[in-house]
Amino acid sequence: MKVRARKFEGRCARHKRYNPAVDGPGAIRGGCPRCRLLLEIWEASLCLNGLIRSFDPKYDDLKRPVEKAPAVDPRQMSLID
């Protein structure tokens, strides 16, 4: 099952500097509906991450998978072959 393949970068058209991760719900000006949606998306992502970690505590989503380097660089031409 693939869940976290989507990257979301959303901003409010009126309040471009609002960041729900940093500012929180208290920084929403005038009850802006788009800022509220951003906050709800942020809270839902935190809930999803918590559920994934409770399902598999050993899962570490902060580390990228390490790809092993090939023994021979495929870009290097061999003069012997």
mmCIF file of the N, C-alpha and C atoms, coordinates in Angstrom:
data_MODEL
# 
_entry.id   MODEL 
# 
loop_
_atom_site.group_PDB 
_atom_site.id 
_atom_site.type_symbol 
_atom_site.label_atom_id 
_atom_site.label_alt_id 
_atom_site.label_comp_id 
_atom_site.label_asym_id 
_atom_site.label_entity_id 
_atom_site.label_seq_id 
_atom_site.pdbx_PDB_ins_code 
_atom_site.Cartn_x 
_atom_site.Cartn_y 
_atom_site.Cartn_z 
_atom_site.occupancy 
_atom_site.B_iso_or_equiv 
_atom_site.pdbx_formal_charge 
_atom_site.auth_seq_id 
_atom_site.auth_comp_id 
_atom_site.auth_asym_id 
_atom_site.auth_atom_id 
_atom_site.pdbx_PDB_model_num 
ATOM 1   N N  . MET A 1 1  ? 0.847   -1.175 0.000   1.00 0.00 ? 1  MET A N  1 
ATOM 2   C CA . MET A 1 1  ? 0.000   0.000  0.000   1.00 0.00 ? 1  MET A CA 1 
ATOM 3   C C  . MET A 1 1  ? 0.893   1.239  0.000   1.00 0.00 ? 1  MET A C  1 
ATOM 4   N N  . LYS A 1 2  ? 0.646   2.139  -0.906  1.00 0.00 ? 2  LYS A N  1 
ATOM 5   C CA . LYS A 1 2  ? 1.438   3.360  -0.990  1.00 0.00 ? 2  LYS A CA 1 
ATOM 6   C C  . LYS A 1 2  ? 0.570   4.518  -0.503  1.00 0.00 ? 2  LYS A C  1 
ATOM 7   N N  . VAL A 1 3  ? 1.020   5.190  0.552   1.00 0.00 ? 3  VAL A N  1 
ATOM 8   C CA . VAL A 1 3  ? 0.207   6.245  1.141   1.00 0.00 ? 3  VAL A CA 1 
ATOM 9   C C  . VAL A 1 3  ? 0.855   7.615  0.992   1.00 0.00 ? 3  VAL A C  1 
ATOM 10  N N  . ARG A 1 4  ? 2.131   7.693  1.316   1.00 0.00 ? 4  ARG A N  1 
ATOM 11  C CA . ARG A 1 4  ? 2.755   9.007  1.390   1.00 0.00 ? 4  ARG A CA 1 
ATOM 12  C C  . ARG A 1 4  ? 3.603   9.332  0.158   1.00 0.00 ? 4  ARG A C  1 
ATOM 13  N N  . ALA A 1 5  ? 3.022   9.237  -0.991  1.00 0.00 ? 5  ALA A N  1 
ATOM 14  C CA . ALA A 1 5  ? 3.770   9.524  -2.213  1.00 0.00 ? 5  ALA A CA 1 
ATOM 15  C C  . ALA A 1 5  ? 3.515   10.939 -2.706  1.00 0.00 ? 5  ALA A C  1 
ATOM 16  N N  . ARG A 1 6  ? 2.624   11.652 -2.074  1.00 0.00 ? 6  ARG A N  1 
ATOM 17  C CA . ARG A 1 6  ? 2.235   12.970 -2.552  1.00 0.00 ? 6  ARG A CA 1 
ATOM 18  C C  . ARG A 1 6  ? 2.839   14.063 -1.679  1.00 0.00 ? 6  ARG A C  1 
ATOM 19  N N  . LYS A 1 7  ? 3.417   15.038 -2.334  1.00 0.00 ? 7  LYS A N  1 
ATOM 20  C CA . LYS A 1 7  ? 3.950   16.203 -1.635  1.00 0.00 ? 7  LYS A CA 1 
ATOM 21  C C  . LYS A 1 7  ? 2.974   17.349 -1.866  1.00 0.00 ? 7  LYS A C  1 
ATOM 22  N N  . PHE A 1 8  ? 2.625   18.047 -0.807  1.00 0.00 ? 8  PHE A N  1 
ATOM 23  C CA . PHE A 1 8  ? 1.631   19.112 -0.901  1.00 0.00 ? 8  PHE A CA 1 
ATOM 24  C C  . PHE A 1 8  ? 2.250   20.415 -0.418  1.00 0.00 ? 8  PHE A C  1 
ATOM 25  N N  . GLU A 1 9  ? 2.241   21.400 -1.282  1.00 0.00 ? 9  GLU A N  1 
ATOM 26  C CA . GLU A 1 9  ? 2.712   22.729 -0.912  1.00 0.00 ? 9  GLU A CA 1 
ATOM 27  C C  . GLU A 1 9  ? 1.584   23.706 -1.198  1.00 0.00 ? 9  GLU A C  1 
ATOM 28  N N  . GLY A 1 10 ? 0.782   23.979 -0.193  1.00 0.00 ? 10 GLY A N  1 
ATOM 29  C CA . GLY A 1 10 ? -0.354  24.875 -0.372  1.00 0.00 ? 10 GLY A CA 1 
ATOM 30  C C  . GLY A 1 10 ? -0.152  26.172 0.388   1.00 0.00 ? 10 GLY A C  1 
ATOM 31  N N  . ARG A 1 11 ? -0.670  27.229 -0.159  1.00 0.00 ? 11 ARG A N  1 
ATOM 32  C CA . ARG A 1 11 ? -0.632  28.537 0.474   1.00 0.00 ? 11 ARG A CA 1 
ATOM 33  C C  . ARG A 1 11 ? -1.993  29.207 0.298   1.00 0.00 ? 11 ARG A C  1 
ATOM 34  N N  . CYS A 1 12 ? -2.343  30.036 1.237   1.00 0.00 ? 12 CYS A N  1 
ATOM 35  C CA . CYS A 1 12 ? -3.555  30.840 1.128   1.00 0.00 ? 12 CYS A CA 1 
ATOM 36  C C  . CYS A 1 12 ? -3.243  32.022 0.210   1.00 0.00 ? 12 CYS A C  1 
ATOM 37  N N  . ALA A 1 13 ? -4.165  32.342 -0.673  1.00 0.00 ? 13 ALA A N  1 
ATOM 38  C CA . ALA A 1 13 ? -3.943  33.439 -1.611  1.00 0.00 ? 13 ALA A CA 1 
ATOM 39  C C  . ALA A 1 13 ? -3.875  34.788 -0.897  1.00 0.00 ? 13 ALA A C  1 
ATOM 40  N N  . ARG A 1 14 ? -4.634  34.935 0.184   1.00 0.00 ? 14 ARG A N  1 
ATOM 41  C CA . ARG A 1 14 ? -4.619  36.210 0.909   1.00 0.00 ? 14 ARG A CA 1 
ATOM 42  C C  . ARG A 1 14 ? -3.537  36.280 1.973   1.00 0.00 ? 14 ARG A C  1 
ATOM 43  N N  . HIS A 1 15 ? -3.262  35.169 2.613   1.00 0.00 ? 15 HIS A N  1 
ATOM 44  C CA . HIS A 1 15 ? -2.301  35.135 3.721   1.00 0.00 ? 15 HIS A CA 1 
ATOM 45  C C  . HIS A 1 15 ? -1.157  34.192 3.345   1.00 0.00 ? 15 HIS A C  1 
ATOM 46  N N  . LYS A 1 16 ? -0.295  34.667 2.481   1.00 0.00 ? 16 LYS A N  1 
ATOM 47  C CA . LYS A 1 16 ? 0.755   33.810 1.918   1.00 0.00 ? 16 LYS A CA 1 
ATOM 48  C C  . LYS A 1 16 ? 1.806   33.403 2.938   1.00 0.00 ? 16 LYS A C  1 
ATOM 49  N N  . ARG A 1 17 ? 1.937   34.137 4.000   1.00 0.00 ? 17 ARG A N  1 
ATOM 50  C CA . ARG A 1 17 ? 2.967   33.823 4.990   1.00 0.00 ? 17 ARG A CA 1 
ATOM 51  C C  . ARG A 1 17 ? 2.467   32.872 6.077   1.00 0.00 ? 17 ARG A C  1 
ATOM 52  N N  . TYR A 1 18 ? 1.185   32.503 6.043   1.00 0.00 ? 18 TYR A N  1 
ATOM 53  C CA . TYR A 1 18 ? 0.646   31.609 7.071   1.00 0.00 ? 18 TYR A CA 1 
ATOM 54  C C  . TYR A 1 18 ? 1.181   30.194 6.866   1.00 0.00 ? 18 TYR A C  1 
ATOM 55  N N  . ASN A 1 19 ? 1.783   29.655 7.906   1.00 0.00 ? 19 ASN A N  1 
ATOM 56  C CA . ASN A 1 19 ? 2.307   28.293 7.908   1.00 0.00 ? 19 ASN A CA 1 
ATOM 57  C C  . ASN A 1 19 ? 1.720   27.590 9.127   1.00 0.00 ? 19 ASN A C  1 
ATOM 58  N N  . PRO A 1 20 ? 0.825   26.626 8.936   1.00 0.00 ? 20 PRO A N  1 
ATOM 59  C CA . PRO A 1 20 ? 0.174   26.000 10.082  1.00 0.00 ? 20 PRO A CA 1 
ATOM 60  C C  . PRO A 1 20 ? 1.139   25.265 11.005  1.00 0.00 ? 20 PRO A C  1 
ATOM 61  N N  . ALA A 1 21 ? 2.243   24.764 10.473  1.00 0.00 ? 21 ALA A N  1 
ATOM 62  C CA . ALA A 1 21 ? 3.203   24.042 11.309  1.00 0.00 ? 21 ALA A CA 1 
ATOM 63  C C  . ALA A 1 21 ? 3.911   24.988 12.271  1.00 0.00 ? 21 ALA A C  1 
ATOM 64  N N  . VAL A 1 22 ? 4.125   26.214 11.859  1.00 0.00 ? 22 VAL A N  1 
ATOM 65  C CA . VAL A 1 22 ? 4.849   27.178 12.680  1.00 0.00 ? 22 VAL A CA 1 
ATOM 66  C C  . VAL A 1 22 ? 3.890   28.080 13.455  1.00 0.00 ? 22 VAL A C  1 
ATOM 67  N N  . ASP A 1 23 ? 2.874   28.597 12.770  1.00 0.00 ? 23 ASP A N  1 
ATOM 68  C CA . ASP A 1 23 ? 1.999   29.613 13.347  1.00 0.00 ? 23 ASP A CA 1 
ATOM 69  C C  . ASP A 1 23 ? 0.871   29.037 14.198  1.00 0.00 ? 23 ASP A C  1 
ATOM 70  N N  . GLY A 1 24 ? 0.329   27.896 13.802  1.00 0.00 ? 24 GLY A N  1 
ATOM 71  C CA . GLY A 1 24 ? -0.751  27.284 14.558  1.00 0.00 ? 24 GLY A CA 1 
ATOM 72  C C  . GLY A 1 24 ? -2.096  27.934 14.296  1.00 0.00 ? 24 GLY A C  1 
ATOM 73  N N  . PRO A 1 25 ? -3.125  27.504 15.025  1.00 0.00 ? 25 PRO A N  1 
ATOM 74  C CA . PRO A 1 25 ? -4.475  28.010 14.773  1.00 0.00 ? 25 PRO A CA 1 
ATOM 75  C C  . PRO A 1 25 ? -4.671  29.457 15.208  1.00 0.00 ? 25 PRO A C  1 
ATOM 76  N N  . GLY A 1 26 ? -3.860  29.941 16.121  1.00 0.00 ? 26 GLY A N  1 
ATOM 77  C CA . GLY A 1 26 ? -4.031  31.313 16.607  1.00 0.00 ? 26 GLY A CA 1 
ATOM 78  C C  . GLY A 1 26 ? -3.641  32.380 15.611  1.00 0.00 ? 26 GLY A C  1 
ATOM 79  N N  . ALA A 1 27 ? -2.960  32.020 14.563  1.00 0.00 ? 27 ALA A N  1 
ATOM 80  C CA . ALA A 1 27 ? -2.504  33.010 13.589  1.00 0.00 ? 27 ALA A CA 1 
ATOM 81  C C  . ALA A 1 27 ? -3.445  33.151 12.402  1.00 0.00 ? 27 ALA A C  1 
ATOM 82  N N  . ILE A 1 28 ? -4.564  32.444 12.402  1.00 0.00 ? 28 ILE A N  1 
ATOM 83  C CA . ILE A 1 28 ? -5.530  32.568 11.309  1.00 0.00 ? 28 ILE A CA 1 
ATOM 84  C C  . ILE A 1 28 ? -6.251  33.898 11.473  1.00 0.00 ? 28 ILE A C  1 
ATOM 85  N N  . ARG A 1 29 ? -6.155  34.729 10.444  1.00 0.00 ? 29 ARG A N  1 
ATOM 86  C CA . ARG A 1 29 ? -6.731  36.077 10.519  1.00 0.00 ? 29 ARG A CA 1 
ATOM 87  C C  . ARG A 1 29 ? -8.156  36.091 9.978   1.00 0.00 ? 29 ARG A C  1 
ATOM 88  N N  . GLY A 1 30 ? -9.066  36.622 10.762  1.00 0.00 ? 30 GLY A N  1 
ATOM 89  C CA . GLY A 1 30 ? -10.445 36.815 10.325  1.00 0.00 ? 30 GLY A CA 1 
ATOM 90  C C  . GLY A 1 30 ? -11.187 35.541 9.990   1.00 0.00 ? 30 GLY A C  1 
ATOM 91  N N  . GLY A 1 31 ? -10.767 34.421 10.532  1.00 0.00 ? 31 GLY A N  1 
ATOM 92  C CA . GLY A 1 31 ? -11.451 33.152 10.258  1.00 0.00 ? 31 GLY A CA 1 
ATOM 93  C C  . GLY A 1 31 ? -11.375 32.751 8.797   1.00 0.00 ? 31 GLY A C  1 
ATOM 94  N N  . CYS A 1 32 ? -10.254 32.987 8.179   1.00 0.00 ? 32 CYS A N  1 
ATOM 95  C CA . CYS A 1 32 ? -10.065 32.676 6.754   1.00 0.00 ? 32 CYS A CA 1 
ATOM 96  C C  . CYS A 1 32 ? -10.304 31.184 6.506   1.00 0.00 ? 32 CYS A C  1 
ATOM 97  N N  . PRO A 1 33 ? -11.215 30.846 5.597   1.00 0.00 ? 33 PRO A N  1 
ATOM 98  C CA . PRO A 1 33 ? -11.521 29.429 5.355   1.00 0.00 ? 33 PRO A CA 1 
ATOM 99  C C  . PRO A 1 33 ? -10.368 28.654 4.723   1.00 0.00 ? 33 PRO A C  1 
ATOM 100 N N  . ARG A 1 34 ? -9.578  29.303 3.869   1.00 0.00 ? 34 ARG A N  1 
ATOM 101 C CA . ARG A 1 34 ? -8.451  28.590 3.246   1.00 0.00 ? 34 ARG A CA 1 
ATOM 102 C C  . ARG A 1 34 ? -7.355  28.318 4.264   1.00 0.00 ? 34 ARG A C  1 
ATOM 103 N N  . CYS A 1 35 ? -7.120  29.246 5.172   1.00 0.00 ? 35 CYS A N  1 
ATOM 104 C CA . CYS A 1 35 ? -6.132  29.010 6.232   1.00 0.00 ? 35 CYS A CA 1 
ATOM 105 C C  . CYS A 1 35 ? -6.603  27.895 7.157   1.00 0.00 ? 35 CYS A C  1 
ATOM 106 N N  . ARG A 1 36 ? -7.905  27.845 7.407   1.00 0.00 ? 36 ARG A N  1 
ATOM 107 C CA . ARG A 1 36 ? -8.454  26.759 8.237   1.00 0.00 ? 36 ARG A CA 1 
ATOM 108 C C  . ARG A 1 36 ? -8.268  25.407 7.549   1.00 0.00 ? 36 ARG A C  1 
ATOM 109 N N  . LEU A 1 37 ? -8.473  25.380 6.229   1.00 0.00 ? 37 LEU A N  1 
ATOM 110 C CA . LEU A 1 37 ? -8.258  24.131 5.486   1.00 0.00 ? 37 LEU A CA 1 
ATOM 111 C C  . LEU A 1 37 ? -6.792  23.705 5.555   1.00 0.00 ? 37 LEU A C  1 
ATOM 112 N N  . LEU A 1 38 ? -5.880  24.654 5.440   1.00 0.00 ? 38 LEU A N  1 
ATOM 113 C CA . LEU A 1 38 ? -4.457  24.324 5.574   1.00 0.00 ? 38 LEU A CA 1 
ATOM 114 C C  . LEU A 1 38 ? -4.166  23.736 6.944   1.00 0.00 ? 38 LEU A C  1 
ATOM 115 N N  . LEU A 1 39 ? -4.762  24.321 7.974   1.00 0.00 ? 39 LEU A N  1 
ATOM 116 C CA . LEU A 1 39 ? -4.573  23.798 9.326   1.00 0.00 ? 39 LEU A CA 1 
ATOM 117 C C  . LEU A 1 39 ? -5.138  22.385 9.457   1.00 0.00 ? 39 LEU A C  1 
ATOM 118 N N  . GLU A 1 40 ? -6.303  22.142 8.875   1.00 0.00 ? 40 GLU A N  1 
ATOM 119 C CA . GLU A 1 40 ? -6.901  20.805 8.928   1.00 0.00 ? 40 GLU A CA 1 
ATOM 120 C C  . GLU A 1 40 ? -6.041  19.784 8.177   1.00 0.00 ? 40 GLU A C  1 
ATOM 121 N N  . ILE A 1 41 ? -5.489  20.180 7.037   1.00 0.00 ? 41 ILE A N  1 
ATOM 122 C CA . ILE A 1 41 ? -4.609  19.286 6.291   1.00 0.00 ? 41 ILE A CA 1 
ATOM 123 C C  . ILE A 1 41 ? -3.377  18.960 7.122   1.00 0.00 ? 41 ILE A C  1 
ATOM 124 N N  . TRP A 1 42 ? -2.808  19.959 7.778   1.00 0.00 ? 42 TRP A N  1 
ATOM 125 C CA . TRP A 1 42 ? -1.625  19.750 8.615   1.00 0.00 ? 42 TRP A CA 1 
ATOM 126 C C  . TRP A 1 42 ? -1.945  18.802 9.775   1.00 0.00 ? 42 TRP A C  1 
ATOM 127 N N  . GLU A 1 43 ? -3.074  19.022 10.451  1.00 0.00 ? 43 GLU A N  1 
ATOM 128 C CA . GLU A 1 43 ? -3.454  18.158 11.575  1.00 0.00 ? 43 GLU A CA 1 
ATOM 129 C C  . GLU A 1 43 ? -3.725  16.733 11.105  1.00 0.00 ? 43 GLU A C  1 
ATOM 130 N N  . ALA A 1 44 ? -4.339  16.581 9.932   1.00 0.00 ? 44 ALA A N  1 
ATOM 131 C CA . ALA A 1 44 ? -4.601  15.241 9.398   1.00 0.00 ? 44 ALA A CA 1 
ATOM 132 C C  . ALA A 1 44 ? -3.294  14.521 9.063   1.00 0.00 ? 44 ALA A C  1 
ATOM 133 N N  . SER A 1 45 ? -2.302  15.271 8.565   1.00 0.00 ? 45 SER A N  1 
ATOM 134 C CA . SER A 1 45 ? -1.014  14.629 8.255   1.00 0.00 ? 45 SER A CA 1 
ATOM 135 C C  . SER A 1 45 ? -0.307  14.190 9.530   1.00 0.00 ? 45 SER A C  1 
ATOM 136 N N  . LEU A 1 46 ? -0.427  14.974 10.598  1.00 0.00 ? 46 LEU A N  1 
ATOM 137 C CA . LEU A 1 46 ? 0.156   14.569 11.880  1.00 0.00 ? 46 LEU A CA 1 
ATOM 138 C C  . LEU A 1 46 ? -0.524  13.313 12.415  1.00 0.00 ? 46 LEU A C  1 
ATOM 139 N N  . CYS A 1 47 ? -1.838  13.252 12.270  1.00 0.00 ? 47 CYS A N  1 
ATOM 140 C CA . CYS A 1 47 ? -2.587  12.075 12.713  1.00 0.00 ? 47 CYS A CA 1 
ATOM 141 C C  . CYS A 1 47 ? -2.188  10.846 11.895  1.00 0.00 ? 47 CYS A C  1 
ATOM 142 N N  . LEU A 1 48 ? -2.063  11.012 10.580  1.00 0.00 ? 48 LEU A N  1 
ATOM 143 C CA . LEU A 1 48 ? -1.655  9.902  9.716   1.00 0.00 ? 48 LEU A CA 1 
ATOM 144 C C  . LEU A 1 48 ? -0.268  9.398  10.093  1.00 0.00 ? 48 LEU A C  1 
ATOM 145 N N  . ASN A 1 49 ? 0.678   10.316 10.320  1.00 0.00 ? 49 ASN A N  1 
ATOM 146 C CA . ASN A 1 49 ? 2.027   9.912  10.706  1.00 0.00 ? 49 ASN A CA 1 
ATOM 147 C C  . ASN A 1 49 ? 2.012   9.160  12.035  1.00 0.00 ? 49 ASN A C  1 
ATOM 148 N N  . GLY A 1 50 ? 1.202   9.611  12.975  1.00 0.00 ? 50 GLY A N  1 
ATOM 149 C CA . GLY A 1 50 ? 1.094   8.915  14.256  1.00 0.00 ? 50 GLY A CA 1 
ATOM 150 C C  . GLY A 1 50 ? 0.531   7.516  14.102  1.00 0.00 ? 50 GLY A C  1 
ATOM 151 N N  . LEU A 1 51 ? -0.479  7.368  13.250  1.00 0.00 ? 51 LEU A N  1 
ATOM 152 C CA . LEU A 1 51 ? -1.065  6.048  13.024  1.00 0.00 ? 51 LEU A CA 1 
ATOM 153 C C  . LEU A 1 51 ? -0.067  5.105  12.360  1.00 0.00 ? 51 LEU A C  1 
ATOM 154 N N  . ILE A 1 52 ? 0.698   5.610  11.403  1.00 0.00 ? 52 ILE A N  1 
ATOM 155 C CA . ILE A 1 52 ? 1.695   4.774  10.740  1.00 0.00 ? 52 ILE A CA 1 
ATOM 156 C C  . ILE A 1 52 ? 2.764   4.344  11.737  1.00 0.00 ? 52 ILE A C  1 
ATOM 157 N N  . ARG A 1 53 ? 3.200   5.246  12.586  1.00 0.00 ? 53 ARG A N  1 
ATOM 158 C CA . ARG A 1 53 ? 4.225   4.899  13.579  1.00 0.00 ? 53 ARG A CA 1 
ATOM 159 C C  . ARG A 1 53 ? 3.688   3.941  14.637  1.00 0.00 ? 53 ARG A C  1 
ATOM 160 N N  . SER A 1 54 ? 2.403   4.042  14.978  1.00 0.00 ? 54 SER A N  1 
ATOM 161 C CA . SER A 1 54 ? 1.845   3.092  15.939  1.00 0.00 ? 54 SER A CA 1 
ATOM 162 C C  . SER A 1 54 ? 1.673   1.712  15.303  1.00 0.00 ? 54 SER A C  1 
ATOM 163 N N  . PHE A 1 55 ? 1.428   1.654  14.005  1.00 0.00 ? 55 PHE A N  1 
ATOM 164 C CA . PHE A 1 55 ? 1.312   0.371  13.312  1.00 0.00 ? 55 PHE A CA 1 
ATOM 165 C C  . PHE A 1 55 ? 2.675   -0.302 13.189  1.00 0.00 ? 55 PHE A C  1 
ATOM 166 N N  . ASP A 1 56 ? 3.700   0.470  12.857  1.00 0.00 ? 56 ASP A N  1 
ATOM 167 C CA . ASP A 1 56 ? 5.052   -0.067 12.692  1.00 0.00 ? 56 ASP A CA 1 
ATOM 168 C C  . ASP A 1 56 ? 6.040   0.876  13.371  1.00 0.00 ? 56 ASP A C  1 
ATOM 169 N N  . PRO A 1 57 ? 6.340   0.652  14.654  1.00 0.00 ? 57 PRO A N  1 
ATOM 170 C CA . PRO A 1 57 ? 7.229   1.565  15.382  1.00 0.00 ? 57 PRO A CA 1 
ATOM 171 C C  . PRO A 1 57 ? 8.640   1.635  14.822  1.00 0.00 ? 57 PRO A C  1 
ATOM 172 N N  . LYS A 1 58 ? 9.077   0.610  14.101  1.00 0.00 ? 58 LYS A N  1 
ATOM 173 C CA . LYS A 1 58 ? 10.434  0.615  13.546  1.00 0.00 ? 58 LYS A CA 1 
ATOM 174 C C  . LYS A 1 58 ? 10.525  1.410  12.254  1.00 0.00 ? 58 LYS A C  1 
ATOM 175 N N  . TYR A 1 59 ? 9.390   1.804  11.695  1.00 0.00 ? 59 TYR A N  1 
ATOM 176 C CA . TYR A 1 59 ? 9.388   2.532  10.425  1.00 0.00 ? 59 TYR A CA 1 
ATOM 177 C C  . TYR A 1 59 ? 9.934   3.940  10.647  1.00 0.00 ? 59 TYR A C  1 
ATOM 178 N N  . ASP A 1 60 ? 10.946  4.307  9.882   1.00 0.00 ? 60 ASP A N  1 
ATOM 179 C CA . ASP A 1 60 ? 11.541  5.632  9.996   1.00 0.00 ? 60 ASP A CA 1 
ATOM 180 C C  . ASP A 1 60 ? 11.371  6.341  8.667   1.00 0.00 ? 60 ASP A C  1 
ATOM 181 N N  . ASP A 1 61 ? 10.452  7.291  8.627   1.00 0.00 ? 61 ASP A N  1 
ATOM 182 C CA . ASP A 1 61 ? 10.178  7.987  7.376   1.00 0.00 ? 61 ASP A CA 1 
ATOM 183 C C  . ASP A 1 61 ? 11.087  9.190  7.166   1.00 0.00 ? 61 ASP A C  1 
ATOM 184 N N  . LEU A 1 62 ? 11.907  9.506  8.137   1.00 0.00 ? 62 LEU A N  1 
ATOM 185 C CA . LEU A 1 62 ? 12.790  10.649 8.000   1.00 0.00 ? 62 LEU A CA 1 
ATOM 186 C C  . LEU A 1 62 ? 14.052  10.309 7.224   1.00 0.00 ? 62 LEU A C  1 
ATOM 187 N N  . LYS A 1 63 ? 14.453  9.043  7.258   1.00 0.00 ? 63 LYS A N  1 
ATOM 188 C CA . LYS A 1 63 ? 15.641  8.619  6.528   1.00 0.00 ? 63 LYS A CA 1 
ATOM 189 C C  . LYS A 1 63 ? 15.256  8.190  5.127   1.00 0.00 ? 63 LYS A C  1 
ATOM 190 N N  . ARG A 1 64 ? 16.009  8.643  4.165   1.00 0.00 ? 64 ARG A N  1 
ATOM 191 C CA . ARG A 1 64 ? 15.792  8.192  2.799   1.00 0.00 ? 64 ARG A CA 1 
ATOM 192 C C  . ARG A 1 64 ? 16.480  6.847  2.619   1.00 0.00 ? 64 ARG A C  1 
ATOM 193 N N  . PRO A 1 65 ? 15.927  5.998  1.775   1.00 0.00 ? 65 PRO A N  1 
ATOM 194 C CA . PRO A 1 65 ? 16.586  4.713  1.533   1.00 0.00 ? 65 PRO A CA 1 
ATOM 195 C C  . PRO A 1 65 ? 17.972  4.926  0.921   1.00 0.00 ? 65 PRO A C  1 
ATOM 196 N N  . VAL A 1 66 ? 18.932  4.208  1.441   1.00 0.00 ? 66 VAL A N  1 
ATOM 197 C CA . VAL A 1 66 ? 20.307  4.334  0.962   1.00 0.00 ? 66 VAL A CA 1 
ATOM 198 C C  . VAL A 1 66 ? 20.509  3.361  -0.189  1.00 0.00 ? 66 VAL A C  1 
ATOM 199 N N  . GLU A 1 67 ? 20.906  3.909  -1.318  1.00 0.00 ? 67 GLU A N  1 
ATOM 200 C CA . GLU A 1 67 ? 21.181  3.060  -2.476  1.00 0.00 ? 67 GLU A CA 1 
ATOM 201 C C  . GLU A 1 67 ? 22.655  2.703  -2.465  1.00 0.00 ? 67 GLU A C  1 
ATOM 202 N N  . LYS A 1 68 ? 22.942  1.429  -2.654  1.00 0.00 ? 68 LYS A N  1 
ATOM 203 C CA . LYS A 1 68 ? 24.329  0.993  -2.676  1.00 0.00 ? 68 LYS A CA 1 
ATOM 204 C C  . LYS A 1 68 ? 24.973  1.412  -3.991  1.00 0.00 ? 68 LYS A C  1 
ATOM 205 N N  . ALA A 1 69 ? 26.166  1.941  -3.892  1.00 0.00 ? 69 ALA A N  1 
ATOM 206 C CA . ALA A 1 69 ? 26.890  2.347  -5.093  1.00 0.00 ? 69 ALA A CA 1 
ATOM 207 C C  . ALA A 1 69 ? 27.409  1.108  -5.811  1.00 0.00 ? 69 ALA A C  1 
ATOM 208 N N  . PRO A 1 70 ? 27.320  1.089  -7.138  1.00 0.00 ? 70 PRO A N  1 
ATOM 209 C CA . PRO A 1 70 ? 27.831  -0.079 -7.860  1.00 0.00 ? 70 PRO A CA 1 
ATOM 210 C C  . PRO A 1 70 ? 29.346  -0.171 -7.704  1.00 0.00 ? 70 PRO A C  1 
ATOM 211 N N  . ALA A 1 71 ? 29.861  -1.389 -7.776  1.00 0.00 ? 71 ALA A N  1 
ATOM 212 C CA . ALA A 1 71 ? 31.306  -1.605 -7.621  1.00 0.00 ? 71 ALA A CA 1 
ATOM 213 C C  . ALA A 1 71 ? 32.075  -0.909 -8.727  1.00 0.00 ? 71 ALA A C  1 
ATOM 214 N N  . VAL A 1 72 ? 31.514  -0.926 -9.921  1.00 0.00 ? 72 VAL A N  1 
ATOM 215 C CA . VAL A 1 72 ? 32.146  -0.271 -11.062 1.00 0.00 ? 72 VAL A CA 1 
ATOM 216 C C  . VAL A 1 72 ? 31.209  0.824  -11.544 1.00 0.00 ? 72 VAL A C  1 
ATOM 217 N N  . ASP A 1 73 ? 31.740  2.001  -11.728 1.00 0.00 ? 73 ASP A N  1 
ATOM 218 C CA . ASP A 1 73 ? 30.932  3.111  -12.208 1.00 0.00 ? 73 ASP A CA 1 
ATOM 219 C C  . ASP A 1 73 ? 30.503  2.834  -13.649 1.00 0.00 ? 73 ASP A C  1 
ATOM 220 N N  . PRO A 1 74 ? 29.183  2.745  -13.915 1.00 0.00 ? 74 PRO A N  1 
ATOM 221 C CA . PRO A 1 74 ? 28.736  2.412  -15.266 1.00 0.00 ? 74 PRO A CA 1 
ATOM 222 C C  . PRO A 1 74 ? 29.036  3.521  -16.285 1.00 0.00 ? 74 PRO A C  1 
ATOM 223 N N  . ARG A 1 75 ? 29.350  4.707  -15.815 1.00 0.00 ? 75 ARG A N  1 
ATOM 224 C CA . ARG A 1 75 ? 29.658  5.801  -16.739 1.00 0.00 ? 75 ARG A CA 1 
ATOM 225 C C  . ARG A 1 75 ? 31.116  5.746  -17.223 1.00 0.00 ? 75 ARG A C  1 
ATOM 226 N N  . GLN A 1 76 ? 31.947  5.007  -16.511 1.00 0.00 ? 76 GLN A N  1 
ATOM 227 C CA . GLN A 1 76 ? 33.363  4.923  -16.864 1.00 0.00 ? 76 GLN A CA 1 
ATOM 228 C C  . GLN A 1 76 ? 33.572  3.859  -17.930 1.00 0.00 ? 76 GLN A C  1 
ATOM 229 N N  . MET A 1 77 ? 34.142  4.233  -19.042 1.00 0.00 ? 77 MET A N  1 
ATOM 230 C CA . MET A 1 77 ? 34.419  3.282  -20.117 1.00 0.00 ? 77 MET A CA 1 
ATOM 231 C C  . MET A 1 77 ? 35.696  2.516  -19.810 1.00 0.00 ? 77 MET A C  1 
ATOM 232 N N  . SER A 1 78 ? 35.702  1.281  -20.199 1.00 0.00 ? 78 SER A N  1 
ATOM 233 C CA . SER A 1 78 ? 36.884  0.453  -20.002 1.00 0.00 ? 78 SER A CA 1 
ATOM 234 C C  . SER A 1 78 ? 37.711  0.450  -21.273 1.00 0.00 ? 78 SER A C  1 
ATOM 235 N N  . LEU A 1 79 ? 38.996  0.663  -21.134 1.00 0.00 ? 79 LEU A N  1 
ATOM 236 C CA . LEU A 1 79 ? 39.886  0.624  -22.289 1.00 0.00 ? 79 LEU A CA 1 
ATOM 237 C C  . LEU A 1 79 ? 40.359  -0.795 -22.579 1.00 0.00 ? 79 LEU A C  1 
ATOM 238 N N  . ILE A 1 80 ? 40.143  -1.705 -21.647 1.00 0.00 ? 80 ILE A N  1 
ATOM 239 C CA . ILE A 1 80 ? 40.612  -3.080 -21.801 1.00 0.00 ? 80 ILE A CA 1 
ATOM 240 C C  . ILE A 1 80 ? 39.559  -3.936 -22.504 1.00 0.00 ? 80 ILE A C  1 
ATOM 241 N N  . ASP A 1 81 ? 38.297  -3.725 -22.237 1.00 0.00 ? 81 ASP A N  1 
ATOM 242 C CA . ASP A 1 81 ? 37.217  -4.541 -22.834 1.00 0.00 ? 81 ASP A CA 1 
ATOM 243 C C  . ASP A 1 81 ? 37.063  -4.316 -24.296 1.00 0.00 ? 81 ASP A C  1 
# 
